[in-house]
Amino acid sequence: MRFLALLAVALPLLAQSYPKHNLTVGLGAGLPGDDLSGLFKDSAGVSVGYGYRFHPNVQLDGGLDVLFGSAGVRDFLPTEFGYLRIRDYQYLIPFGGRVILPVGEGKLLLSAGGGGVHMRYSERLSQPSDFYRFNCPTCNSRNGWGYYALLGGSVALDRYQRFRLGVTSKVYRGHTEGDPLGQVPGLRTRDRWVNLFGDFTISF
């Protein structure tokens, strides 16, 4: 009898069906803080991510947030092709996980989580073509590590919950050091980012 009672509880859980693989792209913005305040500016960005949902309430995450021109670098490198523009980019590479609360049989998913992050800010040269490329001896970069926390929500667009629209907010904290970049000196800095992205997710 005890076995039958356990089976009656376990079968509905085993019968739950949900997509395990989740590919997400997003558009939004990043807001710098702490030592970056007044030195970096708010900037637009894009995000891509992959989540493996191995349990209805738990997902492992990895991804990349890219912000464009937060340091305000607008330099040029003289070449035989003329002056090539140098711009800055901020790369935030989070890795961690989240807990998920399905609402309405999974039509609405609420999530919270966190983990570690690698931060890289770098200057890049606009190349004249894909076949002829120049090195950039004056391009600087900064690197560091930290952690992040996130809150998110998404709504299914179809009955099979393969396509979703949502919003994700991430708060990054960490340290970077390296070359001067924009107005940031070549010193170790305490960095904070608040990123807010609108998301589109494909699940399977």
Secondary structure, DSSP 8 states (H G I E B T S, - for coil): -HHHHHHHHHHHHHH-----EEEEEEEEEEEEEETTBTTB--EEEEEEEEEEEEETTEEEEEEEEEEESTT---EEEEETTEEEEEEEEEEEEEEEEEEEEEETTTTEEEEEEEEEEEEEEEEEE--S-SSS----TT--EEEEEEEEEEEEEEEESSTT--EEEEEEEEEEEEEEEES-BTTB-SS-EEEEEEEEEEEEEEE-
